[in-house]
Amino acid sequence: MRTTLSLDEDVAAMLDRLRKSREESFKELVNEALRRGLRQMASRPRRREPFRTRTVSLGRCKLGSIDSVSDVLAATEDESFK
């Protein structure tokens, strides 16, 4: 089948680099890329396990209350502020 295909510049550049490194014809390379891409697009995506973050105990809060930002900053900078 013959058809006209307009390629984006980045796709054409990638195909040209591959064609030179593999020493294949442009037609063979485009057909292989389309077959692989279409096969992947048609297949069901693999199910991924959800990412889990492990919890770590940091102990009790040594500041008492963290309701006041200025008190927390003063405590972390070891200032006697109040």
PAKE-378337 format. One record per residue: residue number from 1; residue in three letters; x, y, z of N, C-alpha, C in turn. Coordinates in pm, 1 decimal. Each point is the difference from the previous one (the first is absolute). Example, Ala and Ser with C-alpha at 12.3 -4.5 7.8 and 13.67 -1.06 7.14 Angstrom:
# residues 2
<atom><pos>1</pos><code>ALA</code><n_east>1319.0</n_east><n_north>-569.0</n_north><n_up>780.0</n_up><ca_east>-89.0</ca_east><ca_north>119.0</ca_north><ca_up>0.0</ca_up><c_east>90.0</c_east><c_north>120.0</c_north><c_up>0.0</c_up></atom>
<atom><pos>2</pos><code>SER</code><n_east>-35.0</n_east><n_north>105.0</n_north><n_up>-72.0</n_up><ca_east>82.0</ca_east><ca_north>119.0</ca_north><ca_up>6.0</ca_up><c_east>-77.0</c_east><c_north>109.0</c_north><c_up>73.0</c_up></atom>
This chain:
# residues 82
<atom><pos>1</pos><code>MET</code><n_east>84.2</n_east><n_north>-117.6</n_north><n_up>0.0</n_up><ca_east>-84.2</ca_east><ca_north>117.6</ca_north><ca_up>0.0</ca_up><c_east>89.1</c_east><c_north>124.3</c_north><c_up>0.0</c_up></atom>
<atom><pos>2</pos><code>ARG</code><n_east>-31.0</n_east><n_north>92.0</n_north><n_up>-82.7</n_up><ca_east>71.6</ca_east><ca_north>126.4</ca_north><ca_up>-5.3</ca_up><c_east>-85.2</c_east><c_north>107.3</c_north><c_up>64.3</c_up></atom>
<atom><pos>3</pos><code>THR</code><n_east>64.6</n_east><n_north>82.3</n_north><n_up>79.9</n_up><ca_east>-70.5</ca_east><ca_north>111.8</ca_north><ca_up>62.1</ca_up><c_east>99.5</c_east><c_north>111.0</c_north><c_up>28.2</c_up></atom>
<atom><pos>4</pos><code>THR</code><n_east>-50.0</n_east><n_north>119.4</n_north><n_up>15.7</n_up><ca_east>84.8</ca_east><ca_north>113.6</ca_north><ca_up>36.3</ca_up><c_east>-11.2</c_east><c_north>20.3</c_north><c_up>148.6</c_up></atom>
<atom><pos>5</pos><code>LEU</code><n_east>113.1</n_east><n_north>19.6</n_north><n_up>64.2</n_up><ca_east>4.4</ca_east><ca_north>12.5</ca_north><ca_up>145.1</ca_up><c_east>79.1</c_east><c_north>124.7</c_north><c_up>35.1</c_up></atom>
<atom><pos>6</pos><code>SER</code><n_east>-57.3</n_east><n_north>87.2</n_north><n_up>80.8</n_up><ca_east>71.2</ca_east><ca_north>119.8</ca_north><ca_up>46.5</ca_up><c_east>54.5</c_east><c_north>-27.6</c_north><c_up>138.5</c_up></atom>
<atom><pos>7</pos><code>LEU</code><n_east>131.2</n_east><n_north>13.0</n_north><n_up>16.0</n_up><ca_east>65.1</ca_east><ca_north>-28.0</ca_north><ca_up>127.3</ca_up><c_east>43.0</c_east><c_north>129.5</c_north><c_up>66.8</c_up></atom>
<atom><pos>8</pos><code>ASP</code><n_east>-9.3</n_east><n_north>2.8</n_north><n_up>131.4</n_up><ca_east>55.7</ca_east><ca_north>112.4</ca_north><ca_up>74.7</ca_up><c_east>151.3</c_east><c_north>-4.2</c_north><c_up>-14.4</c_up></atom>
<atom><pos>9</pos><code>GLU</code><n_east>62.9</n_east><n_north>116.3</n_north><n_up>16.2</n_up><ca_east>144.9</ca_east><ca_north>9.2</ca_north><ca_up>-21.0</ca_up><c_east>78.5</c_east><c_north>-90.5</c_north><c_up>94.9</c_up></atom>
<atom><pos>10</pos><code>ASP</code><n_east>-42.6</n_east><n_north>-6.8</n_north><n_up>126.2</n_up><ca_east>73.8</ca_east><ca_north>-82.7</ca_north><ca_up>95.8</ca_up><c_east>-11.3</c_east><c_north>-147.9</c_north><c_up>-33.9</c_up></atom>
<atom><pos>11</pos><code>VAL</code><n_east>-117.1</n_east><n_north>-42.8</n_north><n_up>-48.0</n_up><ca_east>-19.6</ca_east><ca_north>-140.4</ca_north><ca_up>-38.3</ca_up><c_east>83.9</c_east><c_north>-32.7</c_north><c_up>-123.0</c_up></atom>
<atom><pos>12</pos><code>ALA</code><n_east>1.7</n_east><n_north>90.5</n_north><n_up>-96.1</n_up><ca_east>79.7</ca_east><ca_north>-21.6</ca_north><ca_up>-121.7</ca_up><c_east>148.2</c_east><c_north>-8.2</c_north><c_up>33.8</c_up></atom>
<atom><pos>13</pos><code>ALA</code><n_east>45.8</n_east><n_north>83.7</n_north><n_up>93.0</n_up><ca_east>141.3</ca_east><ca_north>-2.5</ca_north><ca_up>39.0</ca_up><c_east>34.5</c_east><c_north>-131.5</c_north><c_up>69.2</c_up></atom>
<atom><pos>14</pos><code>MET</code><n_east>-88.5</n_east><n_north>-47.9</n_north><n_up>87.3</n_up><ca_east>24.8</ca_east><ca_north>-128.4</ca_north><ca_up>67.7</ca_up><c_east>4.3</c_east><c_north>-113.5</c_north><c_up>-101.3</c_up></atom>
<atom><pos>15</pos><code>LEU</code><n_east>-92.7</n_east><n_north>-0.4</n_north><n_up>-94.0</n_up><ca_east>-1.9</ca_east><ca_north>-103.9</ca_north><ca_up>-102.7</ca_up><c_east>127.0</c_east><c_north>5.8</c_north><c_up>-85.3</c_up></atom>
<atom><pos>16</pos><code>ASP</code><n_east>44.3</n_east><n_north>119.1</n_north><n_up>-33.1</n_up><ca_east>120.4</ca_east><ca_north>13.5</ca_north><ca_up>-81.3</ca_up><c_east>122.9</c_east><c_north>-52.0</c_north><c_up>73.8</c_up></atom>
<atom><pos>17</pos><code>ARG</code><n_east>12.0</n_east><n_north>33.1</n_north><n_up>130.0</n_up><ca_east>113.2</ca_east><ca_north>-50.9</ca_north><ca_up>79.1</ca_up><c_east>-3.1</c_east><c_north>-152.2</c_north><c_up>7.9</c_up></atom>
<atom><pos>18</pos><code>LEU</code><n_east>-117.3</n_east><n_north>-56.6</n_north><n_up>24.2</n_up><ca_east>-12.1</ca_east><ca_north>-146.3</ca_north><ca_up>6.3</ca_up><c_east>32.1</c_east><c_north>-64.4</c_north><c_up>-134.3</c_up></atom>
<atom><pos>19</pos><code>ARG</code><n_east>-47.6</n_east><n_north>62.0</n_north><n_up>-106.7</n_up><ca_east>23.5</ca_east><ca_north>-55.1</ca_north><ca_up>-133.9</ca_up><c_east>149.6</c_east><c_north>-7.2</c_north><c_up>-29.1</c_up></atom>
<atom><pos>20</pos><code>LYS</code><n_east>71.7</n_east><n_north>103.9</n_north><n_up>39.3</n_up><ca_east>144.4</ca_east><ca_north>1.3</ca_north><ca_up>-24.1</ca_up><c_east>72.8</c_east><c_north>-102.7</c_north><c_up>86.8</c_up></atom>
<atom><pos>21</pos><code>SER</code><n_east>-40.8</n_east><n_north>-13.0</n_north><n_up>126.2</n_up><ca_east>69.8</ca_east><ca_north>-92.7</ca_north><ca_up>89.7</ca_up><c_east>-32.6</c_east><c_north>-146.2</c_north><c_up>-31.0</c_up></atom>
<atom><pos>22</pos><code>ARG</code><n_east>-120.1</n_east><n_north>-26.9</n_north><n_up>-48.5</n_up><ca_east>-40.0</ca_east><ca_north>-138.0</ca_north><ca_up>-30.1</ca_up><c_east>23.0</c_east><c_north>-37.7</c_north><c_up>-145.1</c_up></atom>
<atom><pos>23</pos><code>GLU</code><n_east>22.7</n_east><n_north>98.0</n_north><n_up>-83.8</n_up><ca_east>16.7</ca_east><ca_north>-22.8</ca_north><ca_up>-143.7</ca_up><c_east>-120.3</c_east><c_north>-73.2</c_north><c_up>-59.1</c_up></atom>
<atom><pos>24</pos><code>GLU</code><n_east>-118.8</n_east><n_north>46.8</n_north><n_up>37.8</n_up><ca_east>-125.8</ca_east><ca_north>-53.3</ca_north><ca_up>-55.1</ca_up><c_east>-63.1</c_east><c_north>106.8</c_north><c_up>-87.7</c_up></atom>
<atom><pos>25</pos><code>SER</code><n_east>-93.6</n_east><n_north>-42.8</n_north><n_up>-82.6</n_up><ca_east>-70.8</ca_east><ca_north>98.4</ca_north><ca_up>-81.5</ca_up><c_east>-101.2</c_east><c_north>74.7</c_north><c_up>87.5</c_up></atom>
<atom><pos>26</pos><code>PHE</code><n_east>-34.9</n_east><n_north>118.2</n_north><n_up>-45.5</n_up><ca_east>-97.0</ca_east><ca_north>82.2</ca_north><ca_up>73.1</ca_up><c_east>-133.0</c_east><c_north>-73.8</c_north><c_up>13.5</c_up></atom>
<atom><pos>27</pos><code>LYS</code><n_east>-41.8</n_east><n_north>-66.3</n_north><n_up>-106.2</n_up><ca_east>-126.5</ca_east><ca_north>-73.4</ca_north><ca_up>0.0</ca_up><c_east>0.6</c_east><c_north>-110.3</c_north><c_up>105.1</c_up></atom>
<atom><pos>28</pos><code>GLU</code><n_east>108.1</n_east><n_north>-78.2</n_north><n_up>6.7</n_up><ca_east>9.1</ca_east><ca_north>-108.7</ca_north><ca_up>98.2</ca_up><c_east>-4.4</c_east><c_north>54.1</c_north><c_up>142.4</c_up></atom>
<atom><pos>29</pos><code>LEU</code><n_east>70.4</n_east><n_north>109.1</n_north><n_up>22.4</n_up><ca_east>6.6</ca_east><ca_north>57.6</ca_north><ca_up>133.2</ca_up><c_east>-135.5</c_east><c_north>55.2</c_north><c_up>44.0</c_up></atom>
<atom><pos>30</pos><code>VAL</code><n_east>-67.9</n_east><n_north>71.5</n_north><n_up>-88.0</n_up><ca_east>-132.2</ca_east><ca_north>54.9</ca_north><ca_up>32.9</ca_up><c_east>-98.5</c_east><c_north>-113.0</c_north><c_up>26.8</c_up></atom>
<atom><pos>31</pos><code>ASN</code><n_east>1.4</n_east><n_north>-103.7</n_north><n_up>-82.7</n_up><ca_east>-91.8</ca_east><ca_north>-112.2</ca_north><ca_up>22.0</ca_up><c_east>26.8</c_east><c_north>-70.4</c_north><c_up>132.5</c_up></atom>
<atom><pos>32</pos><code>GLU</code><n_east>127.9</n_east><n_north>-18.8</n_north><n_up>34.9</n_up><ca_east>32.4</ca_east><ca_north>-64.3</ca_north><ca_up>128.0</ca_up><c_east>-45.5</c_east><c_north>86.6</c_north><c_up>117.2</c_up></atom>
<atom><pos>33</pos><code>ALA</code><n_east>25.5</n_east><n_north>130.6</n_north><n_up>-9.1</n_up><ca_east>-40.3</ca_east><ca_north>91.2</ca_north><ca_up>107.5</ca_up><c_east>-151.2</c_east><c_north>1.4</c_north><c_up>16.4</c_up></atom>
<atom><pos>34</pos><code>LEU</code><n_east>-72.5</n_east><n_north>2.7</n_north><n_up>-111.4</n_up><ca_east>-146.1</ca_east><ca_north>-1.5</ca_north><ca_up>7.2</ca_up><c_east>-52.3</c_east><c_north>-131.6</c_north><c_up>57.2</c_up></atom>
<atom><pos>35</pos><code>ARG</code><n_east>57.6</n_east><n_north>-112.6</n_north><n_up>-42.5</n_up><ca_east>-43.6</ca_east><ca_north>-129.7</ca_north><ca_up>54.0</ca_up><c_east>18.2</c_east><c_north>-6.1</c_north><c_up>151.2</c_up></atom>
<atom><pos>36</pos><code>ARG</code><n_east>120.7</n_east><n_north>38.5</n_north><n_up>44.9</n_up><ca_east>27.7</ca_east><ca_north>-4.1</ca_north><ca_up>144.1</ca_up><c_east>-92.8</c_east><c_north>93.6</c_north><c_up>76.9</c_up></atom>
<atom><pos>37</pos><code>GLY</code><n_east>-14.0</n_east><n_north>121.5</n_north><n_up>-50.8</n_up><ca_east>-84.5</ca_east><ca_north>98.3</ca_north><ca_up>68.0</ca_up><c_east>-145.0</c_east><c_north>-41.2</c_north><c_up>2.7</c_up></atom>
<atom><pos>38</pos><code>LEU</code><n_east>-51.2</n_east><n_north>-49.9</n_north><n_up>-112.1</n_up><ca_east>-140.6</ca_east><ca_north>-41.7</ca_north><ca_up>-5.7</ca_up><c_east>-25.4</c_east><c_north>-121.9</c_north><c_up>88.0</c_up></atom>
<atom><pos>39</pos><code>ARG</code><n_east>96.2</n_east><n_north>-92.8</n_north><n_up>3.8</n_up><ca_east>-13.5</ca_east><ca_north>-116.6</ca_north><ca_up>87.7</ca_up><c_east>-9.4</c_east><c_north>44.0</c_north><c_up>146.1</c_up></atom>
<atom><pos>40</pos><code>GLN</code><n_east>86.6</n_east><n_north>94.2</n_north><n_up>35.6</n_up><ca_east>0.6</ca_east><ca_north>49.4</ca_north><ca_up>138.1</ca_up><c_east>-128.6</c_east><c_north>76.3</c_north><c_up>31.5</c_up></atom>
<atom><pos>41</pos><code>MET</code><n_east>-46.8</n_east><n_north>79.7</n_north><n_up>-94.4</n_up><ca_east>-122.6</ca_east><ca_north>76.6</ca_north><ca_up>21.8</ca_up><c_east>-121.8</c_east><c_north>-91.1</c_north><c_up>11.9</c_up></atom>
<atom><pos>42</pos><code>ALA</code><n_east>0.8</n_east><n_north>-112.0</n_north><n_up>-71.0</n_up><ca_east>-113.9</ca_east><ca_north>-91.6</ca_north><ca_up>0.7</ca_up><c_east>-1.5</c_east><c_north>-90.8</c_north><c_up>122.7</c_up></atom>
<atom><pos>43</pos><code>SER</code><n_east>115.0</n_east><n_north>-20.6</n_north><n_up>61.8</n_up><ca_east>4.6</ca_east><ca_north>-90.4</ca_north><ca_up>114.7</ca_up><c_east>-50.5</c_east><c_north>70.9</c_north><c_up>124.9</c_up></atom>
<atom><pos>44</pos><code>ARG</code><n_east>-43.6</n_east><n_north>-80.9</n_north><n_up>95.0</n_up><ca_east>-47.7</ca_east><ca_north>54.8</ca_north><ca_up>126.4</ca_up><c_east>120.2</c_east><c_north>46.0</c_north><c_up>82.0</c_up></atom>
<atom><pos>45</pos><code>PRO</code><n_east>-12.2</n_east><n_north>114.2</n_north><n_up>65.1</n_up><ca_east>112.0</ca_east><ca_north>44.7</ca_north><ca_up>82.8</ca_up><c_east>21.1</c_east><c_north>-93.7</c_north><c_up>118.2</c_up></atom>
<atom><pos>46</pos><code>ARG</code><n_east>128.1</n_east><n_north>-19.4</n_north><n_up>35.6</n_up><ca_east>30.2</ca_east><ca_north>-86.4</ca_north><ca_up>113.6</ca_up><c_east>-48.5</c_east><c_north>65.3</c_north><c_up>127.4</c_up></atom>
<atom><pos>47</pos><code>ARG</code><n_east>-54.2</n_east><n_north>-81.4</n_north><n_up>87.5</n_up><ca_east>-47.9</ca_east><ca_north>51.4</ca_north><ca_up>126.5</ca_up><c_east>119.2</c_east><c_north>27.7</c_north><c_up>91.1</c_up></atom>
<atom><pos>48</pos><code>ARG</code><n_east>2.3</n_east><n_north>118.3</n_north><n_up>55.7</n_up><ca_east>108.5</ca_east><ca_north>37.9</ca_north><ca_up>89.1</ca_up><c_east>-46.5</c_east><c_north>-8.6</c_north><c_up>144.0</c_up></atom>
<atom><pos>49</pos><code>GLU</code><n_east>90.9</n_east><n_north>-42.5</n_north><n_up>83.0</n_up><ca_east>-28.1</ca_east><ca_north>-0.5</ca_north><ca_up>142.7</ca_up><c_east>4.7</c_east><c_north>143.7</c_north><c_up>50.0</c_up></atom>
<atom><pos>50</pos><code>PRO</code><n_east>-91.9</n_east><n_north>38.0</n_north><n_up>88.7</n_up><ca_east>4.3</ca_east><ca_north>136.6</ca_north><ca_up>50.9</ca_up><c_east>127.2</c_east><c_north>24.3</c_north><c_up>81.0</c_up></atom>
<atom><pos>51</pos><code>PHE</code><n_east>50.6</n_east><n_north>120.3</n_north><n_up>-8.9</n_up><ca_east>120.7</ca_east><ca_north>34.9</ca_north><ca_up>73.6</ca_up><c_east>-34.7</c_east><c_north>16.6</c_north><c_up>146.7</c_up></atom>
<atom><pos>52</pos><code>ARG</code><n_east>77.3</n_east><n_north>-61.2</n_north><n_up>84.6</n_up><ca_east>-22.9</ca_east><ca_north>7.3</ca_north><ca_up>144.6</ca_up><c_east>121.1</c_east><c_north>65.0</c_north><c_up>66.1</c_up></atom>
<atom><pos>53</pos><code>THR</code><n_east>-26.6</n_east><n_north>90.1</n_north><n_up>90.9</n_up><ca_east>105.2</ca_east><ca_north>62.9</ca_north><ca_up>77.1</ca_up><c_east>-1.5</c_east><c_north>-60.7</c_north><c_up>138.9</c_up></atom>
<atom><pos>54</pos><code>ARG</code><n_east>115.2</n_east><n_north>-49.0</n_north><n_up>42.5</n_up><ca_east>7.6</ca_east><ca_north>-58.4</ca_north><ca_up>133.9</ca_up><c_east>-4.3</c_east><c_north>109.4</c_north><c_up>105.0</c_up></atom>
<atom><pos>55</pos><code>THR</code><n_east>-67.1</n_east><n_north>-27.9</n_north><n_up>108.9</n_up><ca_east>-6.5</ca_east><ca_north>96.9</ca_north><ca_up>108.8</ca_up><c_east>116.6</c_east><c_north>-22.1</c_north><c_up>95.0</c_up></atom>
<atom><pos>56</pos><code>VAL</code><n_east>40.2</n_east><n_north>107.6</n_north><n_up>63.8</n_up><ca_east>110.6</ca_east><ca_north>-4.4</ca_north><ca_up>94.2</ca_up><c_east>-41.6</c_east><c_north>78.6</c_north><c_up>123.7</c_up></atom>
<atom><pos>57</pos><code>SER</code><n_east>22.5</n_east><n_north>-56.2</n_north><n_up>115.1</n_up><ca_east>-31.9</ca_east><ca_north>70.2</ca_north><ca_up>123.1</ca_up><c_east>111.5</c_east><c_north>100.1</c_north><c_up>31.0</c_up></atom>
<atom><pos>58</pos><code>LEU</code><n_east>-37.6</n_east><n_north>124.3</n_north><n_up>15.1</n_up><ca_east>97.1</ca_east><ca_north>104.2</ca_north><ca_up>31.8</ca_up><c_east>-3.5</c_east><c_north>37.2</c_north><c_up>148.4</c_up></atom>
<atom><pos>59</pos><code>GLY</code><n_east>-78.0</n_east><n_north>-71.9</n_north><n_up>75.0</n_up><ca_east>-9.3</ca_east><ca_north>30.4</ca_north><ca_up>143.5</ca_up><c_east>-100.0</c_east><c_north>111.4</c_north><c_up>24.6</c_up></atom>
<atom><pos>60</pos><code>ARG</code><n_east>-6.0</n_east><n_north>41.6</n_north><n_up>123.9</n_up><ca_east>-96.5</ca_east><ca_north>105.2</ca_north><ca_up>32.1</ca_up><c_east>56.2</c_east><c_north>135.4</c_north><c_up>-40.4</c_up></atom>
<atom><pos>61</pos><code>CYS</code><n_east>-87.6</n_east><n_north>96.8</n_north><n_up>-16.0</n_up><ca_east>39.1</ca_east><ca_north>135.1</ca_north><ca_up>-37.6</ca_up><c_east>68.4</c_east><c_north>66.3</c_north><c_up>119.4</c_up></atom>
<atom><pos>62</pos><code>LYS</code><n_east>120.1</n_east><n_north>46.7</n_north><n_up>-18.6</n_up><ca_east>77.7</ca_east><ca_north>59.1</ca_north><ca_up>108.5</ca_up><c_east>-31.9</c_east><c_north>147.9</c_north><c_up>20.0</c_up></atom>
<atom><pos>63</pos><code>LEU</code><n_east>-80.5</n_east><n_north>56.7</n_north><n_up>-86.3</n_up><ca_east>-33.0</ca_east><ca_north>141.4</ca_north><ca_up>11.1</ca_up><c_east>-126.0</c_east><c_north>24.1</c_north><c_up>82.0</c_up></atom>
<atom><pos>64</pos><code>GLY</code><n_east>-72.9</n_east><n_north>-101.8</n_north><n_up>30.3</n_up><ca_east>-126.7</ca_east><ca_north>18.6</ca_north><ca_up>70.9</ca_up><c_east>-108.8</c_east><c_north>31.2</c_north><c_up>-99.9</c_up></atom>
<atom><pos>65</pos><code>SER</code><n_east>-18.1</n_east><n_north>126.6</n_north><n_up>-30.6</n_up><ca_east>-102.3</ca_east><ca_north>41.2</ca_north><ca_up>-94.6</ca_up><c_east>67.4</c_east><c_north>63.3</c_north><c_up>-121.8</c_up></atom>
<atom><pos>66</pos><code>ILE</code><n_east>-52.8</n_east><n_north>-30.0</n_north><n_up>-115.6</n_up><ca_east>55.0</ca_east><ca_north>60.4</ca_north><ca_up>-121.6</ca_up><c_east>-103.1</c_east><c_north>93.7</c_north><c_up>-62.8</c_up></atom>
<atom><pos>67</pos><code>ASP</code><n_east>-90.0</n_east><n_north>53.7</n_north><n_up>83.2</n_up><ca_east>-103.7</ca_east><ca_north>90.2</ca_north><ca_up>-49.4</ca_up><c_east>55.2</c_east><c_north>137.1</c_north><c_up>-35.6</c_up></atom>
<atom><pos>68</pos><code>SER</code><n_east>103.9</n_east><n_north>43.4</n_north><n_up>65.3</n_up><ca_east>56.8</ca_east><ca_north>131.6</ca_north><ca_up>-25.4</ca_up><c_east>128.9</c_east><c_north>-15.6</c_north><c_up>-81.4</c_up></atom>
<atom><pos>69</pos><code>VAL</code><n_east>-1.0</n_east><n_north>54.0</n_north><n_up>-118.9</n_up><ca_east>114.9</ca_east><ca_north>-11.6</ca_north><ca_up>-88.4</ca_up><c_east>121.3</c_east><c_north>69.9</c_north><c_up>59.6</c_up></atom>
<atom><pos>70</pos><code>SER</code><n_east>-21.2</n_east><n_north>114.3</n_north><n_up>57.8</n_up><ca_east>113.9</ca_east><ca_north>73.3</ca_north><ca_up>56.2</ca_up><c_east>63.4</c_east><c_north>-75.7</c_north><c_up>116.9</c_up></atom>
<atom><pos>71</pos><code>ASP</code><n_east>-82.0</n_east><n_north>-67.1</n_north><n_up>82.8</n_up><ca_east>54.9</ca_east><ca_north>-80.2</ca_north><ca_up>109.6</ca_up><c_east>80.4</c_east><c_north>-118.4</c_north><c_up>-52.2</c_up></atom>
<atom><pos>72</pos><code>VAL</code><n_east>-50.0</n_east><n_north>-65.9</n_north><n_up>-104.5</n_up><ca_east>70.4</ca_east><ca_north>-114.8</ca_north><ca_up>-58.4</ca_up><c_east>131.8</c_east><c_north>44.8</c_north><c_up>-59.9</c_up></atom>
<atom><pos>73</pos><code>LEU</code><n_east>0.3</n_east><n_north>111.0</n_north><n_up>-74.6</n_up><ca_east>123.9</ca_east><ca_north>50.0</ca_north><ca_up>-59.8</ca_up><c_east>100.6</c_east><c_north>38.2</c_north><c_up>107.3</c_up></atom>
<atom><pos>74</pos><code>ALA</code><n_east>-47.9</n_east><n_north>63.6</n_north><n_up>105.8</n_up><ca_east>89.9</ca_east><ca_north>38.9</ca_north><ca_up>108.0</ca_up><c_east>59.9</c_east><c_north>-122.7</c_north><c_up>67.2</c_up></atom>
<atom><pos>75</pos><code>ALA</code><n_east>-80.3</n_east><n_north>-103.7</n_north><n_up>19.9</n_up><ca_east>48.8</ca_east><ca_north>-121.2</ca_north><ca_up>64.9</ca_up><c_east>101.1</c_east><c_north>-73.0</c_north><c_up>-87.7</c_up></atom>
<atom><pos>76</pos><code>THR</code><n_east>-24.5</n_east><n_north>-2.8</n_north><n_up>-130.6</n_up><ca_east>92.0</ca_east><ca_north>-71.3</ca_north><ca_up>-88.5</ca_up><c_east>129.1</c_east><c_north>76.6</c_north><c_up>-18.9</c_up></atom>
<atom><pos>77</pos><code>GLU</code><n_east>-5.1</n_east><n_north>130.6</n_north><n_up>16.1</n_up><ca_east>121.5</ca_east><ca_north>80.4</ca_north><ca_up>-12.8</ca_up><c_east>65.0</c_east><c_north>22.9</c_north><c_up>134.8</c_up></atom>
<atom><pos>78</pos><code>ASP</code><n_east>-50.8</n_east><n_north>-65.6</n_north><n_up>103.0</n_up><ca_east>52.8</ca_east><ca_north>4.5</ca_north><ca_up>134.9</ca_up><c_east>4.7</c_east><c_north>142.3</c_north><c_up>56.0</c_up></atom>
<atom><pos>79</pos><code>GLU</code><n_east>-110.4</n_east><n_north>71.9</n_north><n_up>-20.1</n_up><ca_east>-11.2</ca_east><ca_north>134.8</ca_north><ca_up>54.1</ca_up><c_east>-95.1</c_east><c_north>-3.5</c_north><c_up>118.4</c_up></atom>
<atom><pos>80</pos><code>SER</code><n_east>22.0</n_east><n_north>84.7</n_north><n_up>91.1</n_up><ca_east>-98.4</ca_east><ca_north>14.8</ca_north><ca_up>107.6</ca_up><c_east>-89.7</c_east><c_north>116.6</c_north><c_up>-40.9</c_up></atom>
<atom><pos>81</pos><code>PHE</code><n_east>-112.9</n_east><n_north>-37.0</n_north><n_up>-53.6</n_up><ca_east>-91.1</ca_east><ca_north>97.0</ca_north><ca_up>-59.7</ca_up><c_east>-134.5</c_east><c_north>-11.7</c_north><c_up>67.3</c_up></atom>
<atom><pos>82</pos><code>LYS</code><n_east>-55.8</n_east><n_north>105.1</n_north><n_up>45.7</n_up><ca_east>-134.1</ca_east><ca_north>11.0</ca_north><ca_up>56.5</ca_up><c_east>-14.8</c_east><c_north>128.1</c_north><c_up>69.9</c_up></atom>
